[in-house]
Amino acid sequence: MRRYVVERSFADGVGMSAAVSSAETCRATLEANARADVTWIHSYVSGDGRKSFCLYEAPTPEAVRRASTLNRLPVDSITEVRTLDPYSFGSPPPKSALAGAKQAI
């Protein structure tokens, strides 16, 4: 599957919290995404909560737009992306990253 980043703007902020209603909203979102053959990977939200950048796997940008419509979510842009990180080129991770990984285990 291809990966896409969706940029969204929210005038009043995203408004998600740890409340039960948010868990129910997420569950409904995942179900609607599945109907559109879209998988929500994760999202980043700006500090003020007015912008989000969401990573999805989907067959096409149209499928992402369809899932957004089902979920009544705004779409500013959809950009196909690929993974690029410093470790892709054979560079070992910095020692600080390795130390953090050991502490997490």
Secondary structure, DSSP 8 states (H G I E B T S, - for coil): -EEEEEEEE-TT-----SSHHHHHHHHHHHHHHHHTT-EEEEEEE-TTSSEEEEEEEES-HHHHHHHHHHTT---SEEEEE----GGGGT----HHHHHHHHHH-
